[in-house]
Amino acid sequence: MIGLVAVAAGFERQMRLGTLEITAALLVVALLAARPRTRATAEIGELTPMHVELEILERGTRRTAQLGAPFEVGRTGEADVVLPDPEVSRRHARFEGHNGLLYLEDLKSSNGTFLNGRRLRDAIEVRAGDEIDVGTTRLIVASVRRG
């Protein structure tokens, strides 16, 4: 009987250890899966020409813009996409193509840049269908293609 109790206790310890290992592995997988598409600018790779079509929703109006990346969005007339929104910084955000992918980077704007509701911290990959909020203006990425 004592031997059976010792075997059961050993099995219980092994099961607990196995459960902890499985839980840790699941946590790592969940963290990697939830990670956004961000990359440090230095890691992104070679500059690639890209064609981007944006739908711009501002103050109840809608317009489209077809641009070749790289391009900048901002309030100043020097920006490639000028947004007359007082909550948009002069140089707000930059789109660049790298290794066939389009990336968006906030240019240290006052009010931040948001991709699909999440504030940007680093350059992040942008895909067709993504929604970008700068100030009170929304940019919808209609299409992205290598150019």
Backbone as a printed PyTorch tensor [residue, N CA C, xyz], in Angstrom:
tensor([[[  0.8210,  -1.1890,   0.0000],
         [  0.0000,   0.0000,   0.0000],
         [  0.8640,   1.2510,   0.0000]],

        [[  1.9380,   1.2650,   0.8210],
         [  2.8170,   2.4350,   0.8850],
         [  3.4790,   2.6540,  -0.4700]],

        [[  3.8760,   1.5940,  -1.1370],
         [  4.4790,   1.7030,  -2.4610],
         [  3.5230,   2.3130,  -3.4740]],

        [[  2.2540,   1.9490,  -3.3720],
         [  1.2400,   2.4860,  -4.2760],
         [  1.0470,   3.9830,  -4.0390]],

        [[  1.0730,   4.4210,  -2.7750],
         [  0.9300,   5.8410,  -2.4380],
         [  2.1260,   6.6090,  -2.9760]],

        [[  3.3330,   6.0510,  -2.8400],
         [  4.5490,   6.7110,  -3.3370],
         [  4.5020,   6.8330,  -4.8530]],

        [[  4.0530,   5.8090,  -5.5320],
         [  3.9420,   5.8490,  -6.9870],
         [  2.9130,   6.9160,  -7.3930]],

        [[  1.7830,   6.9610,  -6.6890],
         [  0.7390,   7.9470,  -6.9920],
         [  1.2580,   9.3640,  -6.7530]],

        [[  2.0150,   9.5760,  -5.6800],
         [  2.5670,  10.9070,  -5.3770],
         [  3.5750,  11.3100,  -6.4500]],

        [[  4.4140,  10.3640,  -6.8840],
         [  5.3790,  10.6470,  -7.9480],
         [  4.6810,  10.9890,  -9.2510]],

        [[  3.6300,  10.2580,  -9.5720],
         [  2.8610,  10.5200, -10.7890],
         [  2.2180,  11.9050, -10.7270]],

        [[  1.6930,  12.2670,  -9.5450],
         [  1.0460,  13.5730,  -9.3670],
         [  2.0680,  14.6930,  -9.5700]],

        [[  3.2940,  14.5360,  -9.0460],
         [  4.3560,  15.5390,  -9.2300],
         [  4.7120,  15.6740, -10.7090]],

        [[  4.8150,  14.5550, -11.4110],
         [  5.1270,  14.5930, -12.8340],
         [  4.0110,  15.2640, -13.6230]],

        [[  2.7790,  15.0030, -13.2660],
         [  1.6460,  15.6150, -13.9610],
         [  1.6320,  17.1260, -13.7410]],

        [[  1.9360,  17.5560, -12.4960],
         [  1.9810,  18.9830, -12.2250],
         [  3.0710,  19.6420, -13.0540]],

        [[  4.2390,  19.0250, -13.1180],
         [  5.3390,  19.5610, -13.8960],
         [  4.9650,  19.5930, -15.3810]],

        [[  4.3620,  18.5420, -15.8600],
         [  3.9230,  18.5080, -17.2480],
         [  2.8890,  19.5790, -17.5460]],

        [[  1.9880,  19.8040, -16.6250],
         [  0.9650,  20.8310, -16.7960],
         [  1.6000,  22.2090, -16.8480]],

        [[  2.5920,  22.4690, -15.9880],
         [  3.2910,  23.7620, -16.0040],
         [  4.0130,  23.9740, -17.3270]],

        [[  4.6420,  22.9350, -17.8320],
         [  5.3480,  23.0480, -19.1100],
         [  4.3700,  23.3370, -20.2490]],

        [[  3.2440,  22.6500, -20.2510],
         [  2.2380,  22.8560, -21.2910],
         [  1.6750,  24.2740, -21.2040]],

        [[  1.3940,  24.7230, -19.9770],
         [  0.8740,  26.0760, -19.7780],
         [  1.8740,  27.1130, -20.2650]],

        [[  3.1550,  26.9440, -19.9560],
         [  4.1900,  27.8810, -20.4010],
         [  4.2850,  27.8880, -21.9330]],

        [[  4.2300,  26.7180, -22.5470],
         [  4.2980,  26.6350, -24.0070],
         [  3.0940,  27.3270, -24.6460]],

        [[  1.9160,  27.1340, -24.0890],
         [  0.7170,  27.7970, -24.6130],
         [  0.8110,  29.3100, -24.4630]],

        [[  1.3860,  29.7690, -23.3600],
         [  1.5630,  31.2040, -23.1470],
         [  2.5010,  31.7950, -24.1950]],

        [[  3.5960,  31.1140, -24.4780],
         [  4.5390,  31.5920, -25.4980],
         [  3.8510,  31.6490, -26.8700]],

        [[  3.1070,  30.6240, -27.2260],
         [  2.4040,  30.5980, -28.5040],
         [  1.3880,  31.7380, -28.5720]],

        [[  0.6580,  31.9700, -27.4920],
         [ -0.3400,  33.0500, -27.4680],
         [  0.3200,  34.4130, -27.6210]],

        [[  1.4450,  34.6200, -26.9630],
         [  2.1490,  35.8980, -27.0740],
         [  2.6570,  36.1240, -28.4920]],

        [[  3.1890,  35.1030, -29.1180],
         [  3.6790,  35.2420, -30.4890],
         [  2.5310,  35.4740, -31.4640]],

        [[  1.4120,  34.8220, -31.2530],
         [  0.2640,  34.9810, -32.1480],
         [ -0.3640,  36.3600, -32.0050]],

        [[ -0.3390,  36.9260, -30.8090],
         [ -0.9680,  38.2280, -30.5680],
         [ -0.0640,  39.3890, -30.9420]],

        [[  1.1990,  39.1010, -31.2300],
         [  2.1470,  40.1560, -31.5720],
         [  1.7340,  40.8540, -32.8520]],

        [[  1.6870,  42.1840, -32.8530],
         [  1.3340,  42.8780, -34.0870],
         [  2.4340,  42.7440, -35.1330]],

        [[  2.1740,  43.2760, -36.3190],
         [  3.0880,  43.1320, -37.4520],
         [  4.2090,  44.1680, -37.4050]],

        [[  4.7080,  44.4870, -36.2300],
         [  5.7020,  45.5460, -36.1150],
         [  7.1020,  45.0170, -36.3570]],

        [[  7.9570,  45.9130, -36.8190],
         [  9.3690,  45.6180, -37.0200],
         [ 10.1320,  46.9000, -36.7680]],

        [[ 11.3240,  46.7860, -36.2240],
         [ 12.1810,  47.9560, -36.0900],
         [ 12.5690,  48.4160, -37.4870]],

        [[ 12.6180,  49.7230, -37.6950],
         [ 12.8940,  50.2620, -39.0240],
         [ 14.1920,  49.7080, -39.5850]],

        [[ 15.2080,  49.5170, -38.7530],
         [ 16.4970,  49.0170, -39.2210],
         [ 16.4060,  47.5760, -39.7250]],

        [[ 15.4250,  46.8060, -39.2600],
         [ 15.2930,  45.3900, -39.6420],
         [ 14.4780,  45.1760, -40.9070]],

        [[ 13.8060,  46.1860, -41.3930],
         [ 12.8030,  46.0030, -42.4380],
         [ 13.3900,  45.5310, -43.7620]],

        [[ 14.5140,  46.0680, -44.1790],
         [ 15.1200,  45.6020, -45.4260],
         [ 15.1310,  46.6530, -46.5090]],

        [[ 15.3520,  46.1950, -47.7440],
         [ 15.5050,  47.0940, -48.8860],
         [ 14.2260,  47.8400, -49.2220]],

        [[ 14.4030,  49.0980, -49.6220],
         [ 13.2900,  49.9290, -50.0580],
         [ 12.7350,  49.3710, -51.3640]],

        [[ 11.4110,  49.1920, -51.4330],
         [ 10.7430,  48.6530, -52.6130],
         [  9.6650,  49.6360, -53.0650]],

        [[  9.6160,  49.9910, -54.3560],
         [  8.5290,  50.8520, -54.8300],
         [  7.1890,  50.1250, -54.6870]],

        [[  6.1990,  50.8240, -54.1540],
         [  4.8660,  50.2510, -53.9570],
         [  3.8270,  51.2580, -54.4350]],

        [[  2.7060,  50.7420, -54.9530],
         [  1.5650,  51.5860, -55.3200],
         [  0.4780,  51.3600, -54.2810]],

        [[ -0.0540,  52.4680, -53.7750],
         [ -1.0360,  52.3970, -52.7000],
         [ -2.2490,  53.2400, -53.0810]],

        [[ -3.4240,  52.6870, -52.8630],
         [ -4.6460,  53.4590, -53.0340],
         [ -5.2790,  53.6330, -51.6560]],

        [[ -5.5120,  54.8930, -51.2800],
         [ -6.1120,  55.2170, -49.9850],
         [ -7.4730,  55.8610, -50.1890]],

        [[ -8.4130,  55.5090, -49.3300],
         [ -9.6720,  56.2470, -49.2130],
         [ -9.4890,  57.1420, -47.9990]],

        [[ -9.7490,  58.4290, -48.1660],
         [ -9.5350,  59.3980, -47.0960],
         [-10.8880,  59.9290, -46.6580]],

        [[-11.2320,  59.6760, -45.3910],
         [-12.5010,  60.1290, -44.8290],
         [-12.2070,  61.2640, -43.8580]],

        [[-12.6290,  62.4710, -44.2270],
         [-12.3740,  63.6280, -43.3740],
         [-13.5760,  64.5630, -43.3790]],

        [[-13.9930,  64.9570, -42.2160],
         [-15.0970,  65.9070, -42.0600],
         [-16.3050,  65.5890, -42.9390]],

        [[-16.7060,  64.3420, -42.9710],
         [-17.8890,  63.9530, -43.7250],
         [-17.6950,  63.8180, -45.2190]],

        [[-16.4770,  64.0320, -45.7090],
         [-16.2110,  63.8630, -47.1350],
         [-15.3250,  62.6510, -47.3510]],

        [[-15.3460,  62.1590, -48.5710],
         [-14.5450,  60.9880, -48.9260],
         [-13.8230,  61.3100, -50.2280]],

        [[-12.5210,  61.0290, -50.2460],
         [-11.7440,  61.1760, -51.4790],
         [-10.7600,  60.0250, -51.5530]],

        [[-10.2400,  59.7890, -52.7400],
         [ -9.2430,  58.7340, -52.9020],
         [ -7.9410,  59.3530, -53.3660]],

        [[ -6.8800,  58.6680, -53.0450],
         [ -5.5490,  59.0900, -53.4820],
         [ -4.7860,  57.8480, -53.9200]],

        [[ -4.1180,  57.9480, -55.0620],
         [ -3.2510,  56.8700, -55.5300],
         [ -1.8340,  57.4050, -55.4690]],

        [[ -0.9990,  56.7010, -54.7210],
         [  0.3400,  57.2000, -54.4400],
         [  1.3860,  56.1220, -54.6450]],

        [[  2.5930,  56.5760, -54.8690],
         [  3.7310,  55.6760, -54.9220],
         [  4.5320,  55.8300, -53.6350]],

        [[  4.7050,  54.7350, -52.9220],
         [  5.4760,  54.7820, -51.6680],
         [  6.9560,  54.8310, -52.0100]],

        [[  7.7330,  55.5910, -51.2690],
         [  7.4110,  56.1980, -49.9830],
         [  6.6600,  57.5140, -50.1380]],

        [[  5.7780,  57.7840, -49.1480],
         [  5.0820,  59.0690, -49.0960],
         [  4.7290,  59.3920, -47.6540]],

        [[  4.5080,  60.6910, -47.4150],
         [  4.1840,  61.1660, -46.0730],
         [  2.7860,  61.7520, -46.0270]],

        [[  2.1920,  61.6440, -44.8500],
         [  0.8810,  62.2030, -44.5510],
         [  1.0910,  63.2750, -43.4950]],

        [[  0.4680,  64.4300, -43.6900],
         [  0.5960,  65.4870, -42.7020],
         [ -0.2450,  66.6990, -43.0250]],

        [[ -0.1260,  67.7030, -42.1720],
         [ -0.9130,  68.9240, -42.3180],
         [ -0.2250,  69.9520, -43.2170]],

        [[  1.0970,  69.8820, -43.3280],
         [  1.8490,  70.8490, -44.1150],
         [  1.6700,  70.6180, -45.6110]],

        [[  1.8210,  71.6650, -46.3810],
         [  1.7260,  71.5530, -47.8350],
         [  2.8440,  70.7350, -48.4420]],

        [[  3.8830,  70.4570, -47.6820],
         [  4.9990,  69.6390, -48.1680],
         [  4.6990,  68.1440, -48.1080]],

        [[  3.6400,  67.7610, -47.3950],
         [  3.2690,  66.3430, -47.2910],
         [  2.6990,  65.8710, -48.6260]],

        [[  2.8620,  64.5950, -48.9100],
         [  2.3080,  64.0160, -50.1340],
         [  0.7900,  63.9000, -50.0530]],

        [[  0.2760,  63.6180, -48.8480],
         [ -1.1660,  63.6030, -48.5940],
         [ -1.4140,  64.6780, -47.5440]],

        [[ -1.9880,  65.7950, -47.9760],
         [ -2.2380,  66.9220, -47.0760],
         [ -3.6000,  66.7430, -46.4240]],

        [[ -3.6070,  66.7690, -45.0840],
         [ -4.8400,  66.6220, -44.3170],
         [ -5.0490,  67.8980, -43.4950]],

        [[ -6.0220,  68.7240, -43.8600],
         [ -6.2560,  69.9770, -43.1460],
         [ -7.0040,  69.7520, -41.8280]],

        [[ -6.4820,  68.8580, -41.0200],
         [ -7.0800,  68.4710, -39.7520],
         [ -6.1920,  69.0470, -38.6540]],

        [[ -6.7260,  69.8960, -37.7620],
         [ -5.8840,  70.5020, -36.7320],
         [ -5.2490,  69.4960, -35.7660]],

        [[ -5.7650,  68.2670, -35.7240],
         [ -5.1910,  67.2520, -34.8380],
         [ -4.1040,  66.4250, -35.5270]],

        [[ -3.8350,  66.7230, -36.7900],
         [ -2.7720,  66.0450, -37.5380],
         [ -1.5130,  66.9020, -37.4440]],

        [[ -0.3860,  66.2720, -37.1880],
         [  0.8920,  66.9880, -37.1250],
         [  1.3390,  67.3790, -38.5230]],

        [[  2.2650,  68.3440, -38.5950],
         [  2.7640,  68.7850, -39.9070],
         [  3.3200,  67.6030, -40.6930]],

        [[  4.1650,  66.8140, -40.0500],
         [  4.6900,  65.5630, -40.6260],
         [  4.2100,  64.4580, -39.6930]],

        [[  3.1280,  63.8140, -40.0470],
         [  2.4590,  62.9080, -39.1170],
         [  2.9110,  61.4470, -39.2510]],

        [[  2.8650,  60.9120, -40.4640],
         [  3.1780,  59.4860, -40.6650],
         [  3.8130,  59.2840, -42.0390]],

        [[  4.5390,  58.1760, -42.1620],
         [  5.2320,  57.8670, -43.4170],
         [  4.9360,  56.4280, -43.8100]],

        [[  4.6450,  56.2350, -45.1000],
         [  4.4570,  54.9130, -45.6980],
         [  5.7010,  54.5990, -46.5190]],

        [[  6.2390,  53.3930, -46.3550],
         [  7.4010,  52.9540, -47.1390],
         [  7.2370,  51.4860, -47.5070]],

        [[  7.7020,  51.1400, -48.6920],
         [  7.7180,  49.7500, -49.1140],
         [  9.0960,  49.1530, -48.8690]],

        [[  9.1310,  47.9840, -48.2510],
         [ 10.3830,  47.2750, -47.9850],
         [ 10.1830,  45.7970, -48.2740]],

        [[ 11.0470,  45.2540, -49.1190],
         [ 10.9950,  43.8240, -49.4570],
         [  9.5970,  43.3860, -49.8960]],

        [[  8.9080,  44.2430, -50.6510],
         [  7.5950,  43.8990, -51.1860],
         [  6.4400,  44.0630, -50.2260]],

        [[  6.6760,  44.6200, -49.0390],
         [  5.6170,  44.8580, -48.0650],
         [  5.5320,  46.3530, -47.7950]],

        [[  4.3430,  46.8430, -47.4660],
         [  4.1480,  48.2540, -47.1460],
         [  4.1580,  48.4270, -45.6380]],

        [[  4.9340,  49.4050, -45.1650],
         [  5.0310,  49.6930, -43.7340],
         [  4.5930,  51.1160, -43.4570]],

        [[  4.0080,  51.3180, -42.2930],
         [  3.5720,  52.6270, -41.8170],
         [  4.3460,  52.9420, -40.5440]],

        [[  4.8240,  54.1780, -40.4630],
         [  5.5730,  54.6010, -39.2830],
         [  5.0780,  55.9680, -38.8290]],

        [[  4.8220,  56.1040, -37.5430],
         [  4.4530,  57.3970, -36.9740],
         [  5.7120,  58.2470, -36.8960]],

        [[  5.6120,  59.5120, -37.2710],
         [  6.7730,  60.4090, -37.2710],
         [  6.8020,  61.2750, -36.0130]],

        [[  6.5950,  60.6290, -34.8650],
         [  6.5910,  61.3100, -33.5600],
         [  5.5360,  62.4080, -33.5220]],

        [[  4.3620,  62.0940, -34.0500],
         [  3.2640,  63.0480, -34.0880],
         [  2.7400,  63.3130, -32.6750]],

        [[  2.1030,  64.4560, -32.5160],
         [  1.5750,  64.8410, -31.1990],
         [  0.4610,  63.9170, -30.7210]],

        [[ -0.4560,  63.5620, -31.6090],
         [ -1.6280,  62.7810, -31.2140],
         [ -1.5480,  61.3070, -31.5800]],

        [[ -0.4620,  60.8830, -32.1890],
         [ -0.2780,  59.4770, -32.5090],
         [ -0.9640,  59.0450, -33.7960]],

        [[ -0.5650,  57.8540, -34.2440],
         [ -1.1250,  57.2120, -35.4270],
         [ -1.6550,  55.8600, -34.9780]],

        [[ -2.8400,  55.4890, -35.4410],
         [ -3.4800,  54.2580, -35.0030],
         [ -3.7910,  53.3800, -36.2020]],

        [[ -3.4250,  52.1100, -36.1040],
         [ -3.7310,  51.1310, -37.1400],
         [ -4.7430,  50.1520, -36.5660]],

        [[ -5.9300,  50.1240, -37.1700],
         [ -7.0090,  49.2340, -36.7120],
         [ -7.2600,  49.3810, -35.2120]],

        [[ -7.2090,  50.6270, -34.7270],
         [ -7.5060,  50.9150, -33.3280],
         [ -6.3370,  50.8170, -32.3650]],

        [[ -5.1700,  50.3790, -32.8460],
         [ -4.0040,  50.2400, -31.9640],
         [ -2.9780,  51.3200, -32.2720]],

        [[ -2.4760,  51.9650, -31.2300],
         [ -1.4900,  53.0190, -31.4130],
         [ -0.1580,  52.4220, -31.8700]],

        [[  0.4530,  53.0630, -32.8650],
         [  1.7380,  52.5860, -33.3820],
         [  2.8630,  52.9380, -32.4270]],

        [[  3.7430,  51.9950, -32.2220],
         [  4.9660,  52.2160, -31.4440],
         [  6.1770,  52.1140, -32.3630]],

        [[  6.1080,  51.2250, -33.3330],
         [  7.1740,  50.9830, -34.2990],
         [  6.5470,  50.9230, -35.6840]],

        [[  7.4080,  50.8150, -36.7010],
         [  6.8960,  50.6230, -38.0620],
         [  6.1100,  49.3180, -38.0850]],

        [[  4.9920,  49.3290, -38.8230],
         [  4.1250,  48.1610, -38.8510],
         [  3.6600,  47.9020, -40.2820]],

        [[  3.5240,  46.6450, -40.6240],
         [  3.0650,  46.2780, -41.9560],
         [  1.6110,  46.6900, -42.1460]],

        [[  1.3180,  47.2220, -43.3210],
         [ -0.0270,  47.6690, -43.6570],
         [ -0.5220,  46.8360, -44.8370]],

        [[ -1.7800,  46.4270, -44.7700],
         [ -2.3760,  45.5990, -45.8150],
         [ -3.6850,  46.2180, -46.2900]],

        [[ -4.1430,  45.7900, -47.4430],
         [ -5.4360,  46.2570, -47.9550],
         [ -6.5150,  45.9520, -46.9250]],

        [[ -7.3940,  46.9350, -46.7000],
         [ -8.4640,  46.7820, -45.7190],
         [ -8.1390,  47.3900, -44.3630]],

        [[ -6.8680,  47.6880, -44.1070],
         [ -6.4950,  48.2920, -42.8260],
         [ -7.0320,  49.7100, -42.7280]],

        [[ -7.3660,  50.1260, -41.5100],
         [ -7.8500,  51.4730, -41.2420],
         [ -6.8430,  52.2090, -40.3760]],

        [[ -6.4820,  53.3940, -40.8070],
         [ -5.4660,  54.1950, -40.1220],
         [ -6.1220,  55.4900, -39.6650]],

        [[ -5.9980,  55.8010, -38.3930],
         [ -6.5410,  57.0350, -37.8540],
         [ -5.4040,  57.9910, -37.5330]],

        [[ -5.4810,  59.1840, -38.1250],
         [ -4.5500,  60.2800, -37.8440],
         [ -5.4220,  61.4870, -37.5140]],

        [[ -5.3130,  61.9640, -36.2820],
         [ -6.2130,  63.0220, -35.8520],
         [ -7.6430,  62.5240, -35.9490]],

        [[ -8.5190,  63.3330, -36.5420],
         [ -9.9160,  62.9110, -36.7170],
         [-10.1560,  62.3540, -38.1170]],

        [[ -9.0930,  62.1680, -38.8720],
         [ -9.1750,  61.6690, -40.2480],
         [ -8.8920,  60.1730, -40.2760]],

        [[ -9.6420,  59.4490, -41.0900],
         [ -9.4170,  58.0060, -41.2570],
         [ -8.9490,  57.7390, -42.6830]],

        [[ -7.8860,  56.9460, -42.7860],
         [ -7.3650,  56.4960, -44.0780],
         [ -7.6480,  54.9950, -44.1640]],

        [[ -8.2880,  54.5940, -45.2310],
         [ -8.5450,  53.1590, -45.4490],
         [ -7.6640,  52.7290, -46.6160]],

        [[ -6.8770,  51.6840, -46.3940],
         [ -5.9920,  51.1710, -47.4410],
         [ -6.8480,  50.3210, -48.3820]],

        [[ -7.1210,  50.8670, -49.5730],
         [ -7.9580,  50.1590, -50.5470],
         [ -7.1630,  49.0790, -51.2730]],

        [[ -5.9090,  49.3890, -51.6250],
         [ -5.0800,  48.3770, -52.2920],
         [ -3.6060,  48.6990, -52.0950]],

        [[ -2.8100,  47.6470, -52.1310],
         [ -1.3590,  47.7390, -52.0450],
         [ -0.7970,  46.7730, -53.0710]],

        [[  0.0660,  47.2900, -53.9430],
         [  0.7080,  46.3840, -54.9010],
         [  2.1280,  46.8390, -55.1680]],

        [[  2.9330,  45.8820, -55.4710],
         [  4.3240,  46.1570, -55.7900],
         [  4.3980,  46.9660, -57.0730]],

        [[  5.2830,  47.9440, -57.1200],
         [  5.2840,  48.7400, -58.3150],
         [  6.6190,  49.0290, -58.8090]]])
